[in-house]
Amino acid sequence: MNKLQHSIVHRLPQSYRWGVGNLPEPRLTDVLAAEDDLIGLNLLSHQGAQAWDIMQMLKEALAEIQLDCAVVEWEGEPCLFVARNDECTATCRLKNFGVGIAETFKDMPA
């Protein structure tokens, strides 16, 4: 069975950009969207070494369609970073592999 079918990713709430040492750094919230903006995806479904393995599989799935991305440690967890302009392409590709995309519910009454 495909391990990706049981994977769920969540979009990190901030925008990022490549910083020193090719590591992502958060963008200021009052800065307008820029061409070099990144989005980050982290796994909700796996942890530890298995999370790293799954993230590498996600990266390979995106590389197959020549989509630039990187898996780096962010706040102790592996995260996949892609250009904001490629977000729709990346999530569509991941959905085609059976990856669940968790979404935040906004303005929902309690």
Secondary structure, 3 states (H helix, E strand, C coil): CCHHHHCEEEECCCCEEECHHHCEEECCCCCCCCCCCEEEEEECCCCHHHHHHHHHHHHHHHHCCCCCEEEEEECCEEEEEEEHHHHHHHHHHHHHCCCEEECCCCCCCC
